[in-house]
Amino acid sequence: MADQGLDGAARNPGVGSLRAALHKARIEAADRTGVVVDLRDAEAARLEILNEALDQLFTEIPPGVDLFDRGISQGDTPRLWIDSIAHVAMGRDKRIYRFVQDSRFGRTVLAESHDVPVMVDAITDYIAHRIIERDRALVSALPADFIPAARGVSVVAAKPASRFWSFVLGIVIGVAGLFGLALIAALRNM
């Protein structure tokens, strides 16, 4: 005779078994979702442990340096952001910390470890390098008049008179170019 299905209705083999398969697949998906949520919570908890270990480091950053904005972002992959281009995420096995930096050339792994102190040391080195890069960028952005001269090196600033003559030469060349274009346009219309 016919078998009884999930809904109690008689069914033939191959007919109505899709309903049973969908029911089974939904139950399995719900079980997997629960496991995924548990794994994500475990990742966030491990990142929180690292975040707390970094508290002392972030209190030592000079007050004028605003490069670093630390925080944990939730999502498909929880991340502990150190600044706008570097973050710590958990590795594939969910037990290893992976410290990565994004750049225009791709993502670079700066450090990987199971241990929080090793990651704190790697992040400390990264922050020190970023502060040095910031200081160098600020110094190179200053005009030559404000940079103190090194020993044995004299800094010669451009004279204001030479700037004036460069400006006048630019105006003369511009006027001559416009006059030439007007002359060519007038000759074509004839």
SERO-4910 file (N, C-alpha, C, O; in steps of 0.05 Angstrom, whole numbers):
BEGIN
 pado doro    nc1    nc2    nc3   cac1   cac2   cac3    cc1    cc2    cc3    oc1    oc2    oc3
  Met    A     16    -23      0      0      0      0     18     25      0     41     23     -6
  Ala    A      6     47      7     21     73      6     32     79     34     20     72     54
  Asp    A     55     93     35     67    101     60     54    126     70     42    141     55
  Gln    A     56    131     96     45    155    108     67    176    108     90    170    116
  Gly    A     62    201     99     81    223     98     81    238    124     69    230    144
  Leu    A     95    262    124     96    279    148     69    290    155     62    293    179
  Asp    A     53    296    135     28    308    141      5    288    144    -18    295    146
  Gly    A     12    262    145     -7    241    149    -20    232    123    -36    212    124
  Ala    A    -15    245    101    -28    237     76    -12    214     63     12    212     67
  Ala    A    -26    198     49    -12    176     35      4    187     12     -4    206     -2
  Arg    A     27    175      8     44    185    -14     57    161    -27     61    140    -15
  Asn    A     63    164    -52     78    144    -67    107    150    -65    115    173    -61
  Pro    A    124    130    -68    153    135    -68    161    154    -90    152    151   -113
  Gly    A    176    176    -83    185    196   -103    165    219   -106    172    240   -116
  Val    A    140    215    -96    120    236    -98    116    246    -69    110    230    -51
  Gly    A    118    272    -65    114    284    -38    139    281    -21    138    292      2
  Ser    A    159    268    -30    183    265    -13    198    292    -12    216    295      5
  Leu    A    192    310    -30    205    336    -30    197    351     -4    214    365      8
  Arg    A    173    348      4    164    362     28    180    351     52    188    367     69
  Ala    A    184    326     54    199    314     76    228    323     75    240    328     95
  Ala    A    239    324     50    267    332     47    270    362     55    290    369     67
  Leu    A    251    378     47    252    407     55    250    410     85    264    426     97
  His    A    233    395     98    230    395    127    257    388    140    266    401    159
  Lys    A    269    366    131    294    356    142    316    377    137    333    382    155
  Ala    A    317    390    113    337    410    107    334    434    125    354    446    133
  Arg    A    309    442    130    305    465    148    314    460    176    326    477    189
  Ile    A    309    436    186    319    429    213    349    429    214    361    439    233
  Glu    A    363    418    193    392    418    193    403    446    191    423    453    203
  Ala    A    390    463    175    399    491    172    396    506    198    413    522    205
  Ala    A    375    501    213    371    514    239    393    505    258    403    521    274
  Asp    A    399    479    258    421    469    275    448    482    268    463    490    286
  Arg    A    453    484    242    479    497    233    479    526    241    500    536    249
  Thr    A    457    540    238    455    568    245    462    572    275    476    591    282
  Gly    A    452    554    291    458    556    320    488    552    325    499    566    342
  Val    A    500    534    311    529    529    314    545    553    304    564    562    316
  Val    A    536    565    281    550    589    270    548    612    290    568    626    294
  Val    A    525    616    302    521    638    321    539    633    345    552    652    355
  Asp    A    541    609    354    559    602    377    588    608    370    603    619    386
  Leu    A    596    600    345    624    605    337    629    635    335    651    645    343
  Arg    A    610    650    324    614    679    322    616    692    349    632    710    353
  Asp    A    600    682    368    601    693    396    628    686    408    640    702    423
  Ala    A    639    663    402    665    655    413    687    672    401    705    680    415
  Glu    A    685    678    375    704    696    362    704    723    375    725    735    381
  Ala    A    680    734    378    677    761    390    688    761    419    700    781    427
  Ala    A    684    739    434    694    738    461    725    737    461    737    750    478
  Arg    A    737    723    443    766    722    442    777    749    433    798    758    444
  Leu    A    764    763    415    773    789    407    769    809    430    785    828    433
  Glu    A    749    806    446    745    823    469    768    819    490    776    838    502
  Ile    A    777    794    493    800    789    510    824    804    500    839    817    516
  Leu    A    829    803    474    852    818    463    848    848    466    867    862    472
  Asn    A    824    857    462    818    886    465    824    896    493    835    917    496
  Glu    A    817    880    513    823    887    541    853    887    546    863    903    562
  Ala    A    867    869    533    896    868    537    910    892    524    932    899    531
  Leu    A    896    905    505    908    929    491    902    955    506    911    976    497
  Asp    A    886    954    527    879    979    541    903    995    550    904   1019    546
  Gln    A    923    982    562    947    996    572    962   1009    548    972   1031    551
  Leu    A    964    995    526    978   1005    503    965   1031    493    978   1050    487
  Phe    A    939   1031    491    925   1054    480    924   1077    499    920   1100    490
  Thr    A    929   1073    525    931   1096    543    959   1109    540    962   1132    548
  Glu    A    978   1095    529   1005   1106    526   1008   1122    500   1028   1136    497
  Ile    A    989   1121    482    991   1136    457    989   1166    464    972   1174    479
  Pro    A   1007   1182    452   1006   1211    458    979   1223    451    966   1214    432
  Pro    A    971   1243    467    944   1254    463    939   1267    436    916   1268    427
  Gly    A    959   1277    423    955   1291    397    953   1272    373    947   1281    351
  Val    A    957   1246    378    956   1227    356    928   1215    354    918   1202    372
  Asp    A    915   1221    332    887   1212    328    885   1191    306    864   1189    293
  Leu    A    906   1176    301    906   1156    280    890   1131    287    879   1117    269
  Phe    A    888   1125    312    878   1099    321    850   1101    332    844   1118    349
  Asp    A    833   1084    322    805   1083    331    798   1054    335    789   1040    317
  Arg    A    802   1045    359    799   1016    366    770   1010    372    756   1025    385
  Gly    A    761    987    361    734    978    367    729    951    354    742    944    334
  Ile    A    710    936    364    702    910    353    678    914    336    657    925    345
  Ser    A    679    905    311    656    907    293    644    879    291    658    859    288
  Gln    A    618    878    294    603    853    291    595    850    262    591    870    248
  Gly    A    591    826    254    583    821    226    588    791    221    590    775    239
  Asp    A    590    785    195    596    757    188    623    748    200    625    726    210
  Thr    A    642    767    199    668    761    211    674    783    232    679    806    224
  Pro    A    672    778    258    679    798    277    708    807    275    726    790    271
  Arg    A    713    833    278    740    843    275    746    863    297    728    878    306
  Leu    A    771    863    306    780    884    325    796    903    309    819    897    301
  Trp    A    785    927    304    799    947    288    819    962    305    812    971    327
  Ile    A    843    965    295    864    981    308    864   1009    297    865   1028    313
  Asp    A    863   1012    271    859   1037    258    843   1032    233    831   1011    230
  Ser    A    842   1051    214    825   1048    191    835   1027    171    820   1019    153
  Ile    A    860   1018    173    871   1000    154    881    974    166    888    956    151
  Ala    A    881    971    192    891    947    205    870    936    225    858    951    239
  His    A    868    910    225    849    897    243    859    869    250    876    857    237
  Val    A    847    858    272    852    831    280    827    816    276    805    824    285
  Ala    A    829    793    263    807    775    259    816    747    267    840    742    270
  Met    A    797    730    272    804    703    279    810    686    254    797    690    233
  Gly    A    829    668    256    836    651    234    814    630    228    793    630    240
  Arg    A    820    613    209    800    593    201    793    574    223    770    565    225
  Asp    A    812    568    240    806    549    262    793    563    286    787    549    306
  Lys    A    788    589    284    775    605    305    790    606    331    779    615    351
  Arg    A    815    597    332    831    599    356    856    616    352    868    624    372
  Ile    A    863    622    328    887    637    322    879    666    315    861    671    299
  Tyr    A    894    685    327    890    713    320    906    719    295    929    710    292
  Arg    A    894    734    276    908    742    252    906    772    250    885    784    247
  Phe    A    930    785    251    932    814    250    939    822    221    960    815    212
  Val    A    921    835    207    924    842    179    922    872    174    910    886    189
  Gln    A    935    880    152    934    908    144    925    909    115    935    894     98
  Asp    A    905    925    109    895    929     82    911    951     69    916    972     81
  Ser    A    919    947     44    932    968     28    922    968      0    906    951     -7
  Arg    A    931    986    -16    922    986    -44    933    962    -60    923    956    -82
  Phe    A    952    948    -49    963    924    -62    951    898    -51    959    877    -59
  Gly    A    932    900    -33    919    876    -22    922    875      8    931    895     21
  Arg    A    916    853     19    917    849     48    943    835     56    951    815     44
  Thr    A    956    846     76    982    835     86    978    825    115    968    839    132
  Val    A    986    800    119    985    789    147   1010    799    161   1032    792    154
  Leu    A   1005    814    183   1028    825    198   1036    806    220   1060    805    227
  Ala    A   1017    791    232   1024    772    253   1001    752    256    978    758    251
  Glu    A   1009    728    265    990    707    272    999    693    296   1023    686    299
  Ser    A    981    688    315    989    674    339    964    665    355    942    676    352
  His    A    968    644    371    947    635    390    948    651    416    929    652    431
  Asp    A    971    665    421    976    678    447    970    708    445    977    721    426
  Val    A    956    717    466    949    746    468    974    763    471    976    783    458
  Pro    A    994    756    488   1018    773    491   1033    776    465   1045    798    460
  Val    A   1035    756    449   1048    758    423   1034    778    405   1047    794    392
  Met    A   1008    777    405    992    796    389    995    824    400    996    843    384
  Val    A    995    827    426    999    854    437   1026    866    429   1027    889    423
  Asp    A   1047    849    429   1073    859    420   1072    867    391   1084    887    383
  Ala    A   1060    851    374   1058    857    345   1042    883    341   1050    900    324
  Ile    A   1021    887    355   1005    911    352   1020    935    363   1018    957    352
  Thr    A   1035    931    384   1052    953    395   1072    962    375   1076    986    371
  Asp    A   1086    943    362   1105    950    341   1091    965    318   1102    984    307
  Tyr    A   1068    956    310   1053    968    288   1046    997    295   1050   1015    279
  Ile    A   1036   1001    319   1029   1028    328   1053   1047    329   1052   1070    321
  Ala    A   1076   1036    339   1100   1052    339   1109   1061    311   1116   1084    307
  His    A   1107   1042    292   1115   1049    265   1095   1069    252   1104   1087    238
  Arg    A   1070   1067    258   1050   1086    248   1055   1114    259   1051   1133    245
  Ile    A   1062   1115    285   1067   1142    297   1092   1154    284   1092   1178    278
  Ile    A   1113   1139    279   1137   1149    266   1130   1158    238   1139   1180    229
  Glu    A   1114   1143    222   1106   1151    195   1091   1177    196   1094   1194    179
  Arg    A   1073   1180    216   1058   1204    219   1076   1228    224   1072   1249    212
  Asp    A   1095   1225    242   1113   1247    248   1129   1255    223   1133   1279    218
  Arg    A   1139   1235    208   1154   1241    184   1136   1256    163   1146   1274    150
  Ala    A   1112   1248    161   1094   1260    142   1088   1289    150   1086   1307    133
  Leu    A   1085   1294    176   1080   1321    186   1104   1339    181   1101   1362    174
  Val    A   1128   1328    185   1153   1344    181   1157   1350    151   1165   1372    144
  Ser    A   1151   1331    134   1155   1336    105   1134   1355     94   1138   1367     73
  Ala    A   1111   1359    108   1091   1377     99   1096   1406    106   1084   1424     96
  Leu    A   1115   1410    124   1122   1437    133   1138   1451    111   1154   1439     97
  Pro    A   1135   1478    108   1151   1493     89   1180   1493     99   1186   1488    122
  Ala    A   1198   1497     80   1227   1496     86   1235   1517    107   1255   1513    121
  Asp    A   1220   1539    109   1227   1560    129   1224   1550    157   1238   1559    175
  Phe    A   1206   1531    162   1200   1522    189   1216   1498    198   1217   1492    222
  Ile    A   1230   1484    179   1245   1460    186   1273   1469    196   1286   1483    181
  Pro    A   1281   1462    220   1307   1470    229   1329   1456    213   1327   1433    205
  Ala    A   1350   1472    207   1372   1461    190   1388   1441    206   1393   1444    230
  Ala    A   1397   1420    192   1414   1400    204   1442   1411    205   1449   1431    192
  Arg    A   1459   1397    221   1487   1407    223   1501   1405    196   1501   1384    183
  Gly    A   1514   1427    188   1530   1427    164   1513   1431    139   1524   1432    117
  Val    A   1487   1432    141   1469   1435    118   1455   1462    121   1443   1468    141
  Ser    A   1457   1478    100   1444   1504    101   1419   1502     83   1420   1491     61
  Val    A   1398   1514     93   1373   1514     78   1371   1542     65   1371   1562     79
  Val    A   1368   1542     39   1366   1567     24   1337   1570     15   1327   1553     -1
  Ala    A   1324   1590     25   1296   1595     17   1296   1611     -9   1314   1627    -14
  Ala    A   1276   1607    -26   1274   1622    -51   1269   1651    -45   1254   1658    -26
  Lys    A   1282   1668    -60   1278   1697    -56   1251   1705    -67   1242   1695    -88
  Pro    A   1239   1724    -54   1213   1734    -64   1214   1746    -92   1195   1745   -107
  Ala    A   1237   1758    -99   1240   1770   -126   1238   1749   -147   1227   1753   -168
  Ser    A   1250   1725   -142   1250   1704   -163   1222   1693   -166   1214   1684   -188
  Arg    A   1206   1693   -145   1178   1684   -147   1162   1704   -164   1145   1696   -179
  Phe    A   1168   1730   -161   1154   1750   -176   1159   1747   -206   1141   1748   -222
  Trp    A   1184   1743   -213   1191   1741   -242   1179   1715   -254   1173   1714   -278
  Ser    A   1177   1694   -238   1165   1670   -248   1135   1675   -254   1124   1665   -274
  Phe    A   1123   1690   -237   1094   1697   -240   1091   1714   -266   1072   1708   -281
  Val    A   1108   1734   -269   1106   1751   -293   1110   1735   -318   1096   1739   -338
  Leu    A   1129   1717   -318   1135   1700   -342   1111   1683   -348   1104   1679   -371
  Gly    A   1097   1672   -328   1073   1656   -333   1051   1672   -345   1037   1662   -363
  Ile    A   1048   1697   -336   1027   1714   -347   1033   1720   -377   1015   1720   -393
  Val    A   1058   1727   -383   1065   1734   -410   1061   1710   -429   1050   1713   -451
  Ile    A   1069   1686   -420   1065   1662   -437   1035   1656   -440   1026   1649   -462
  Gly    A   1019   1660   -420    990   1656   -422    977   1675   -441    960   1667   -457
  Val    A    984   1701   -439    973   1721   -457    981   1715   -486    965   1717   -505
  Ala    A   1006   1708   -490   1016   1701   -517   1001   1677   -528    994   1677   -552
  Gly    A    996   1657   -512    981   1634   -521    953   1641   -529    943   1632   -550
  Leu    A    939   1657   -513    912   1666   -520    911   1682   -545    893   1680   -561
  Phe    A    931   1700   -548    933   1716   -573    936   1698   -597    924   1703   -618
  Gly    A    954   1678   -595    958   1659   -617    933   1644   -624    928   1641   -648
  Leu    A    918   1635   -604    893   1621   -610    873   1639   -623    859   1631   -642
  Ala    A    871   1664   -614    852   1683   -626    860   1689   -655    842   1691   -672
  Leu    A    886   1691   -661    895   1696   -688    889   1672   -707    880   1676   -729
  Ile    A    893   1648   -697    887   1624   -713    857   1622   -718    849   1615   -740
  Ala    A    841   1628   -698    812   1627   -702    802   1648   -722    784   1644   -738
  Ala    A    815   1672   -721    807   1693   -739    815   1686   -768    800   1692   -787
  Leu    A    838   1674   -772    847   1667   -799    830   1644   -811    826   1643   -835
  Arg    A    820   1626   -794    802   1605   -805    775   1615   -814    763   1604   -832
  Asn    A    766   1636   -801    739   1648   -808    741   1664   -833    719   1670   -844
  Met    A    764   1671   -843    766   1687   -868    761   1671   -892    762   1682   -914
***
